[in-house]
Each structure stands twice: as C-alpha cells, then as structure tokens.
Amino acid sequence: MPGDVMTNVAERMVKRRKEHGMTQATLAEKSGVSLGSIRRFEQSHEISFGSLVNIAFALHCEQDFDALFAQPYYATIDAVTAATRRNGSRT
C-alpha cells in the first residue's frame, strides 16, 4: 500500500541519517530542506519529491533513485517473450 511505502522510506531515511551521525537540524542544513519538513517526514511520512531528492543527496543516497520506475512493465508472458526476442536474448 502507498502508506506502507512512505513509512518504509521514512524509516530508512532516519536510519541512514543516524548512520551518518546527523541530527535532524544537521540534515536540514546540509540538504536545504526545512527542519519542519524533515520532522514531518519522520513523523507523518509526508514530504515533497524535491525535498526527498535533496535529502538523498545530503545522505549520499541519490543513486537509490536509479531503480525507481526502471523495470519494464509486461502485461503478459507474450510481452516478455517479445521483449526478450527484441533484445536478442534467449532464455
């Protein structure tokens, strides 16, 4: 569920922040995101995408976004087979 994803992302961010030995205030300063926004994210798991990206850069996690929407969508097994053929791979 969307709420679960938001909760998990916020919890992982808190863990990473603590691994870096940062307080909320330090993260706010390094990321350019307001302290209130960081607190809100940690408590209610709500934040703008732009602020989340800024936080990721401050925590050296920007590469984590590379996987977002990176996997192709296949509606059927025939679509998988066709894509495999187009890519020249055989399974």
N, CA, C and O of each residue as an XYZ file, in Angstrom:
364
protein
N       0.835     -1.186      0.000
C       0.000      0.000      0.000
C       0.882      1.254      0.000
O       2.001      1.220      0.513
N       0.398      2.337     -0.560
C       1.194      3.562     -0.616
C       1.680      4.044      0.750
O       2.822      4.484      0.884
N       0.826      3.961      1.750
C       1.236      4.394      3.086
C       2.391      3.575      3.630
O       3.271      4.099      4.313
N       2.381      2.287      3.323
C       3.469      1.411      3.770
C       4.782      1.786      3.098
O       5.835      1.775      3.736
N       4.723      2.118      1.813
C       5.933      2.530      1.093
C       6.486      3.805      1.709
O       7.687      3.912      1.954
N       5.608      4.775      1.960
C       6.046      6.042      2.548
C       6.663      5.824      3.923
O       7.688      6.421      4.253
N       6.035      4.966      4.725
C       6.561      4.664      6.053
C       7.940      4.017      5.952
O       8.861      4.396      6.676
N       8.081      3.054      5.067
C       9.358      2.359      4.912
C      10.464      3.295      4.440
O      11.594      3.212      4.921
N      10.148      4.177      3.509
C      11.155      5.132      3.022
C      11.573      6.065      4.151
O      12.762      6.325      4.336
N      10.611      6.563      4.896
C      10.928      7.467      6.009
C      11.776      6.760      7.065
O      12.729      7.339      7.585
N      11.438      5.528      7.378
C      12.212      4.783      8.374
C      13.643      4.531      7.890
O      14.589      4.624      8.672
N      13.799      4.214      6.610
C      15.154      4.009      6.071
C      15.946      5.305      6.064
O      17.155      5.295      6.295
N      15.273      6.424      5.800
C      15.964      7.714      5.831
C      16.454      8.027      7.236
O      17.582      8.489      7.408
N      15.621      7.781      8.244
C      16.022      8.031      9.632
C      17.240      7.170      9.974
O      18.198      7.650     10.580
N      17.193      5.917      9.588
C      18.320      5.015      9.843
C      19.591      5.538      9.178
O      20.653      5.555      9.801
N      19.493      5.958      7.934
C      20.662      6.472      7.220
C      21.163      7.760      7.860
O      22.370      7.959      7.996
N      20.236      8.640      8.255
C      20.623      9.887      8.925
C      21.428      9.581     10.179
O      22.458     10.206     10.434
N      20.960      8.626     10.951
C      21.650      8.261     12.188
C      22.987      7.587     11.905
O      23.946      7.787     12.651
N      23.065      6.792     10.841
C      24.337      6.180     10.454
C      25.390      7.243     10.144
O      26.580      7.052     10.394
N      24.929      8.357      9.600
C      25.823      9.478      9.294
C      26.081     10.351     10.519
O      26.836     11.320     10.446
N      25.459     10.010     11.635
C      25.646     10.785     12.857
C      25.036     12.173     12.773
O      25.514     13.101     13.426
N      23.982     12.326     11.972
C      23.348     13.634     11.790
C      22.101     13.770     12.653
O      21.328     12.827     12.825
N      21.934     14.956     13.179
C      20.668     15.311     13.814
C      19.719     15.764     12.712
O      20.127     15.964     11.568
N      18.468     15.921     13.064
C      17.512     16.466     12.100
C      17.965     17.850     11.642
O      17.866     18.178     10.460
N      18.455     18.651     12.564
C      18.901     20.013     12.229
C      20.089     19.995     11.273
O      20.159     20.802     10.347
N      21.013     19.082     11.498
C      22.171     18.982     10.609
C      21.737     18.561      9.217
O      22.210     19.113      8.223
N      20.841     17.588      9.138
C      20.334     17.152      7.838
C      19.611     18.295      7.139
O      19.750     18.469      5.928
N      18.851     19.064      7.882
C      18.153     20.211      7.300
C      19.158     21.187      6.692
O      18.966     21.676      5.578
N      20.212     21.461      7.420
C      21.233     22.389      6.939
C      21.932     21.851      5.694
O      22.124     22.585      4.724
N      22.310     20.583      5.716
C      23.051     20.002      4.598
C      22.191     19.802      3.356
O      22.690     19.856      2.233
N      20.906     19.574      3.561
C      20.023     19.286      2.434
C      19.307     20.524      1.890
O      18.826     20.521      0.757
N      19.241     21.568      2.694
C      18.477     22.737      2.281
C      16.984     22.563      2.468
O      16.196     23.381      1.995
N      16.592     21.505      3.152
C      15.183     21.231      3.442
C      14.906     21.756      4.845
O      15.737     21.592      5.738
N      13.773     22.372      5.048
C      13.484     22.945      6.360
C      13.419     21.868      7.433
O      13.048     20.724      7.170
N      13.784     22.256      8.633
C      13.724     21.343      9.767
C      12.300     20.830      9.963
O      12.094     19.660     10.283
N      11.331     21.703      9.770
C       9.924     21.293      9.898
C       9.552     20.206      8.907
O       8.810     19.284      9.244
N      10.065     20.306      7.683
C       9.768     19.291      6.674
C      10.406     17.956      7.028
O       9.810     16.900      6.817
N      11.610     18.006      7.563
C      12.278     16.770      7.964
C      11.534     16.131      9.135
O      11.327     14.918      9.151
N      11.143     16.924     10.089
C      10.366     16.400     11.221
C       9.049     15.792     10.747
O       8.668     14.707     11.187
N       8.358     16.490      9.853
C       7.086     15.989      9.328
C       7.286     14.660      8.601
O       6.485     13.737      8.744
N       8.371     14.574      7.817
C       8.658     13.335      7.097
C       8.908     12.187      8.067
O       8.404     11.082      7.869
N       9.676     12.444      9.102
C       9.981     11.393     10.064
C       8.761     10.994     10.891
O       8.665      9.846     11.325
N       7.833     11.916     11.116
C       6.677     11.627     11.963
C       5.453     11.172     11.170
O       4.803     10.191     11.534
N       5.140     11.880     10.091
C       3.922     11.542      9.341
C       4.210     11.000      7.951
O       3.289     10.669      7.204
N       5.489     10.909      7.604
C       5.961     10.305      6.358
C       5.514     11.062      5.120
O       5.319     10.459      4.065
N       5.349     12.366      5.231
C       4.945     13.202      4.105
C       6.057     14.181      3.762
O       6.615     14.837      4.641
N       6.376     14.275      2.457
C       7.424     15.189      2.007
C       7.279     15.374      0.510
O       6.774     14.490     -0.181
N       7.715     16.507      0.006
C       7.675     16.715     -1.438
C       8.792     15.891     -2.086
O       9.796     15.576     -1.448
N       8.603     15.556     -3.333
C       9.614     14.773     -4.036
C      10.929     15.545     -4.123
O      12.000     14.962     -3.952
N      10.857     16.832     -4.384
C      12.072     17.645     -4.457
C      12.853     17.630     -3.156
O      14.080     17.532     -3.159
N      12.143     17.726     -2.053
C      12.815     17.673     -0.747
C      13.421     16.303     -0.501
O      14.513     16.198      0.057
N      12.727     15.257     -0.912
C      13.255     13.904     -0.746
C      14.546     13.730     -1.546
O      15.498     13.116     -1.065
N      14.578     14.260     -2.746
C      15.790     14.182     -3.562
C      16.927     14.945     -2.887
O      18.055     14.453     -2.843
N      16.652     16.127     -2.364
C      17.685     16.898     -1.666
C      18.220     16.147     -0.452
O      19.423     16.168     -0.190
N      17.347     15.493      0.281
C      17.773     14.699      1.433
C      18.642     13.537      0.968
O      19.670     13.242      1.577
N      18.232     12.883     -0.103
C      19.015     11.759     -0.627
C      20.429     12.200     -0.988
O      21.390     11.487     -0.698
N      20.567     13.350     -1.608
C      21.905     13.851     -1.947
C      22.712     14.146     -0.681
O      23.904     13.845     -0.627
N      22.083     14.722      0.320
C      22.786     15.041      1.558
C      23.264     13.779      2.277
O      24.264     13.802      2.993
N      22.532     12.674      2.074
C      22.895     11.405      2.710
C      23.667     10.482      1.758
O      23.913      9.320      2.078
N      24.040     11.002      0.604
C      24.796     10.248     -0.401
C      24.032      9.009     -0.869
O      24.616      7.942     -1.054
N      22.738      9.162     -1.054
C      21.881      8.057     -1.494
C      21.194      8.354     -2.822
O      20.234      7.675     -3.185
N      21.670      9.353     -3.545
C      20.980      9.749     -4.775
C      20.892      8.622     -5.792
O      19.956      8.588     -6.591
N      21.857      7.693     -5.777
C      21.837      6.588     -6.724
C      20.666      5.642     -6.461
O      20.312      4.850     -7.335
N      20.067      5.708     -5.288
C      18.925      4.856     -4.983
C      17.726      5.159     -5.888
O      16.857      4.306     -6.070
N      17.676      6.349     -6.446
C      16.577      6.705     -7.343
C      16.724      6.061     -8.717
O      15.764      6.030     -9.486
N      17.908      5.546     -9.037
C      18.138      4.940    -10.350
C      17.192      3.777    -10.623
O      16.831      3.537    -11.775
N      16.791      3.062     -9.598
C      15.924      1.900     -9.778
C      14.439      2.258     -9.850
O      13.624      1.418    -10.233
N      14.082      3.472     -9.492
C      12.684      3.880     -9.480
C      12.140      3.924    -10.905
O      12.658      4.659    -11.746
N      11.118      3.154    -11.174
C      10.473      3.043    -12.487
C      11.401      2.496    -13.568
O      11.119      2.658    -14.755
N      12.488      1.858    -13.186
C      13.459      1.378    -14.161
C      13.060      0.048    -14.804
O      13.470     -0.240    -15.928
N      12.277     -0.753    -14.113
C      11.904     -2.055    -14.641
C      10.743     -1.916    -15.619
O       9.773     -1.214    -15.333
N      10.832     -2.573    -16.762
C       9.729     -2.500    -17.728
C       8.489     -3.224    -17.203
O       8.581     -4.126    -16.370
N       7.360     -2.817    -17.697
C       6.099     -3.446    -17.331
C       5.689     -4.399    -18.440
O       5.694     -4.035    -19.615
N       5.338     -5.604    -18.068
C       4.844     -6.593    -19.022
C       3.470     -7.050    -18.569
O       3.291     -7.496    -17.435
N       2.494     -6.934    -19.474
C       1.128     -7.321    -19.137
C       0.918     -8.822    -19.286
O       0.057     -9.404    -18.628
N       1.706     -9.442    -20.151
C       1.534    -10.870    -20.407
C       2.899    -11.532    -20.579
O       3.915    -10.858    -20.750
N       2.901    -12.831    -20.532
C       4.136    -13.578    -20.786
C       4.564    -13.402    -22.238
O       5.757    -13.429    -22.541
N       3.592    -13.222    -23.141
C       3.922    -12.981    -24.552
C       4.704    -11.678    -24.714
O       5.594    -11.592    -25.560
N       4.379    -10.669    -23.912
C       5.109     -9.401    -23.966
C       6.546     -9.595    -23.487
O       7.467     -8.980    -24.026
N       6.741    -10.435    -22.490
C       8.092    -10.739    -22.004
C       8.883    -11.443    -23.097
O      10.036    -11.104    -23.359
N       8.254    -12.424    -23.729
C       8.908    -13.178    -24.805
C       9.272    -12.260    -25.964
O      10.370    -12.359    -26.512
N       8.368    -11.376    -26.339
C       8.633    -10.454    -27.444
C       9.779     -9.502    -27.103
O      10.627     -9.230    -27.952
N       9.812     -9.000    -25.885
C      10.885     -8.097    -25.471
C      12.215     -8.832    -25.445
O      13.244     -8.270    -25.819
N      12.200    -10.069    -25.011
C      13.425    -10.872    -24.974
C      13.963    -11.066    -26.395
O      15.167    -10.961    -26.627
N      13.080    -11.344    -27.322
C      13.484    -11.520    -28.730
C      14.039    -10.222    -29.308
O      15.039    -10.230    -30.026
N      13.378     -9.105    -28.987
C      13.861     -7.798    -29.493
C      15.252     -7.483    -28.973
O      16.055     -6.868    -29.676
N      15.544     -7.897    -27.750
C      16.832     -7.632    -27.151
C      17.893     -8.646    -27.554
O      19.057     -8.524    -27.173
N      17.485     -9.641    -28.324
C      18.443    -10.623    -28.808
C      18.843    -11.655    -27.783
O      19.846    -12.347    -27.958
N      18.069    -11.772    -26.703
C      18.388    -12.741    -25.647
C      17.416    -13.897    -25.722
O      16.255    -13.735    -26.099
N      17.900    -15.043    -25.363
C      17.058    -16.237    -25.278
C      17.137    -16.790    -23.872
O      18.207    -16.803    -23.264
N      16.011    -17.246    -23.353
C      16.022    -17.829    -22.009
C      15.872    -19.304    -22.063
O      15.860    -19.962    -21.023
